[in-house]
Each structure stands twice: as structure tokens, then as C-alpha cells.
Amino acid sequence: MNKNNFFQELKRRNVYKVAIAYGIAAWLLAQVASLCAAAFEAPTWVMKMILVCLIIGFPIALILAWAYEMTSQGIVRTDILDSEKVKKEERKTTRPLVNNIVIGVLLLLLIGQFIYNRSIAQYGQNPTASNHQELSIAVLPLINLNSKDEDLDYFSKGVSQEIVDELAHINSFEVTAFTQSSFYASQSLAPIEIANKLGVKYLMAGTVRLLNNAKSVKLSIELFDPAENEISWKGSFDESIDDITLIQNSIAKQVSEILNINLNADEIASIDELETTNGDAFKLYLRAKYEVNKFTEEGYKNTHQYLKEAIHLDPNFSNAHILYAWSLIPATLSYWAPDLPASQHIKKQAFPLLSKALELSPNSSDAFLVRGGLRLFYENDIRGAKKDVDHAISLNSWPRVPTDYCVCTAVSTYVALEDVSRAKELAKLAHKIDPGNILLEWDMANIHMISGEFEEAANQYNIIYQKSQIPSFAMFVGLANFHAKNYNVALEYFNYVSDGENKVSGFVEAYLSSIFWKEGNKTLSDTHKQNVLKRLANGEHHLNWPMAIIHLSRNEIDIALDYLEESFAKDENTLAFFTSLDPIFDILNDHPRFIELRKQMNYYN
């Protein structure tokens, strides 16, 4: 058979048509399989197996097309048809007709799939599914028009965040957390691309300018529908800085009106509640929020100074009280220096701030969450913390847009209770809303720790440390590697936390001693143990439970329990949290003295 006759024979036997039909059918099948695999969370090997089968099936289909043909009498071998000399009309009409119908149907399915995919790309979801996305908004950072004054960057970002918080009061909206939406402001993406990446229908953007020596503010805001390429609403405000919260409230109301949302009484009351009518206090509050998110010692000092001034200007500024109380927690836990204040000192500052905040805003979930954090980390009262966390969530003002203290307290409380399921549930919920939150990532690593997944925890802690360069996160990398028995890696991180000026935390000293003990270097182990004992004798706080760690690594159970009981008696911070998080304490779980201690920490129901 010559080359031309071969290709003519392929055409006569409809091999070409079968190849086209098979390609279209295989592609559609792969699309359906991919959707089903995602819906049922099938392992990746399932999709790989389907693709392999489709590839293998292609040459088989061509062989069968060569060997067999479809007639009005059914499927018969081609050589039989040729030998029997089937009527020419049947060969020309019946078989092509059937094949063409099949190919036509497949082409229609292909066109339908193409239209479906375009709708997914444009709207980010199945257009026949729930229209929940129709009321979803992402607020991009307002552009600071005072460009020559970089000091005002805090104001443009702060006002943007406040607008997010106001919109979050409207239950019909799904509002993207500002930490997530702000990421895309610096990227050169088209609005439709940003909306698709954030999974929202609308984008809100605009400009802000402070005028008259920062005594007045000018805002230009617009609500944009990228899919329709049109501005749905536009607002311009030129007001005194004292009226800035009124402007934010007005934006929320006007947006709800333009989107035909009927606000209920609770939503109206939440929106109408003014944070402050003192513009200078509000600016100081925004400065404090900007500084506290730096997670640096200097940032915390600035935060406290700004909030003191803000509260002096407006003693009824509830959110300033709450932020001040919360900032005391990471300020004393993020940098575990030897000069950490006693728990009583922190509580004496924080609890009056929260009492005032709850007097002003009795339904503030944030206030209850901060109080829960204080109870967990500074009072070693686990169930007390849980009560505040659960009540905060029941108020339904969280976690629509979780702030740092919400994430940290809510998940950490259930980590302390060693309730992995609930901790994961809250972390997943918060991650859906605010995936870039660094304290949430820390909580995820903590969940790995209490689950015994030490390698995973070490990797997660290391990611956080690389992002933030906060020393305490490097300390956690060392902790996870210690329990993964990667002693050399753990030693590297613990040594890195030490700054060469003997300012290393008691916790790090304890684990340096423990590593050397495990490696058989008793001399170096005892050196670090003596360092902790000297500091303890000099009146340094929060060193009894690190001493317990040293003795547990040596399997000296009774001495370790003596130190733990002393730690609780002296109200040392984070005792309850770390006895749950750190697996070195697991050996004590069935010991009567440890059970009694946990009763005092309100661990049990």
C-alpha cells in the first residue's frame, strides 16, 4: 500500500473522525474528572490515573476505528464489510451520519464547557451557584495624596482598615480582610484580576488627603464593579478631622443603599456607634495600630505612648482602651528578655483598660477576646479564657474581620486545652478571612506541636521567623526541632536567639541545658542550669517553669513538679499555655501532683 492509499484508507475507515471525537471526549472527561476530584478532595493520584487511562485509550480507539465500522446492522469488522460488498449508499450515509451526530454533540459540549470556563474566569464561581459573591467587597489601601510627607502613610492605611471594619458590621457583605487586600495594591494588576484573586464582586478604592495642618480630611472613594467595568458608587467628603468616624459610617450606609441592602436595627446601631469625635485622638489611634503591627520593641513603646495620649484626649475612646490592653500581651511575650515584668504588673495595667472598654461597649467581642488572652497568658486560667473566647464568638462581631488579638487568643485557648479539632476549626475559619495574619500562622504551627507533628511545626515556625525576624519565633523553631530530635538544628536556633550579652531568655537557657544533657555534655548542661538558678536568685521573674524543663529533660520528676508548683504560686506568665504546648511536660500527664496543678489552672471542666 502506497502512502496516498494509506491516508485514503484512514479517511475511508473514519480513523480521523474517531481521533477528533476521542480527543474532544477525553478533554471533556478530564474537565469533569478534575471538578469531581476537587469537590470530593480526592488524592492527586486519582487524577493522574484518569489521565494515564485516557492517553492509553487513544491508540486503542484508533486501532478499533481501523478494524471496525458502525452500520445499520451494528458494529462489524471492516474486512467483512469489504468482502460482502455492502451497499455503497449505506457506506456513504449511515456511518457518516452517525459519526457526524456524535462529533456534533461533542462539539456542542466543548462550546458549552468553553462558555462555562469563561464565566468562571470572569465571576470566580459557578454562575448558577449561590450569588453570595454578589455582595463581596475588598477595600484597597487609600492612596495618600500627601506624598511628600511619608509620615502620613499610617493615616491612609488606617482609614482604609477602619472602612473595612465599618463594612463588616453589615452582615449581607462579605468583606475581605485588609491585610489580604492591601497585598494587591502594590501590584500592577487589572481590577478584574485583583477581584478574581480575592474572590470578590466589588473593589473599593480612593484617595485621602490631610489639609489645614491635619485639621481636616478630604476623601474620594469609589465602589467599582470590575466585571461590568463601571463605577457603582462614588463619594467625596471634605470634613473636619473630628468627623472622620462619621465619614466612615456614611460610606457604609451609602454603599448598602446603592446595593439595595436593607439594614436591620442592630446593623444600624453598630454603624452609628462613633469611635471618637476627637480627630487628634483618632490620628493617635491610627498611629498606634500602624506601630503595633511592626512587632518590634520600639513599635510597642510607640504604641503605648500614642494610646496614652489618645485616651487622655478622649477617655471614652473604647477601641483605644482595647488596643492598649492587647498590645501589652505581645509586647511582653514577643521578646523574652530577662527584664520581663511580673504578671501582676501587666494585669494592673490591662484589666482596668478592659473594664472601661466593656463599660463603654458591652458587646465588643474584641474586649472579651483580649480579656481571654490575659486570663490565658497572665492568670493561667484556661477555662476562664475559654469562657471569654466563646462569649466573644457568640456576639457575632467576630470573626468576620479578625484582628490580631482575636486570632491569637481564640486559637491559642483551644491549643492550651489540647482540643485539636476546635483549634483547627477556628484557625481554618480565621485563615479563610485573613490568610496573611502572622499570629494565625504561629497558631497553625502550635497545632502541629500539640498534634506531635514536630517537623511540620518546625517548618511553619521557620517560615514565620523568616517573614518577621522576631526572635521568639526563632526560639520556637528550636523548640520544634528539639522534639523532632534534630538537636544540632535546635542548638543553632537557640544560639541565634542569644545575643552574646547574657540577655537570653530563661526558656532558651533551659533548652540549651537540655540539649547538652541529651548529647552527654554534662558540663555545659550544668553551666546553663546554673545561669538560670543565679537569675532566679536575683529576683528575675518567670524562671521556675524553665527550671522544671531542665529537670524534666533529666527525668527528675519530683524536682520538676516542685518548680511548677512554685511557678503557679508566683503567677508566672504562660505557664498554663506552655504546659499544654510543650511535649516535654507530657510525661507528667498522669501524675497526681500535675493533675492537681492543672485543676488549679482550671484546665478541666
Buried (B, 14 or more C-beta within 10 A) or exposed (E): EEEEEEEEEBEEBBBEBBBBBBBBBBBBBBBEBBEEBEEEEBEEEEBEEBBEEBEEBBEEBBEEBBEBBBBEEEEBEBEEBEEEEBEEEEBEEBBEEBBEEBBEEBEEBBEEBEEBEEBEEBBBBEEEEEEEBBBBBBBBBBBBBBEEEEEBBBBBBBBBBBBBBBBBBBBBBBBBBBBBBBBBBEEEEEBBEBBBBBBBBBBBBBBBBBEEEBEBBBBBBBBBBBBEEEEBBEBEBEBBBBBBBBBBBBBBBBBBEEBEBEBEEEBBEBBEBBBBBBBBBBBBBBBBBBBBBEBBEEBBEBBBBBBBBBBEBBEBBBBBBBBBBBBBBBBBBBBBEBEBBBBEBBBEBBBEBBBBBBEBBEBBBBBBBBBBBBBBBBBBBBBBBBBBBEBBBEBEBBBBBBBBBBBBBBBBBBBBBBBBEBBBEBBEBBBEBBEBBBBBBBBBBBBBBBBEBBEBBBBBBBBBBEEBEBBBBBBBBBBBBBBBEBBEBBBBBBBBBBEEEEBBBBBBBBBBBBBBBBEEEEEBBBBBBEBBBEBBEEEBBBBBBBBBBBBBBBEEBEBBBBBBBBBBEBBBBBBBBBBBBBBBBBEBEEBEBBEEBBEEBBBEE
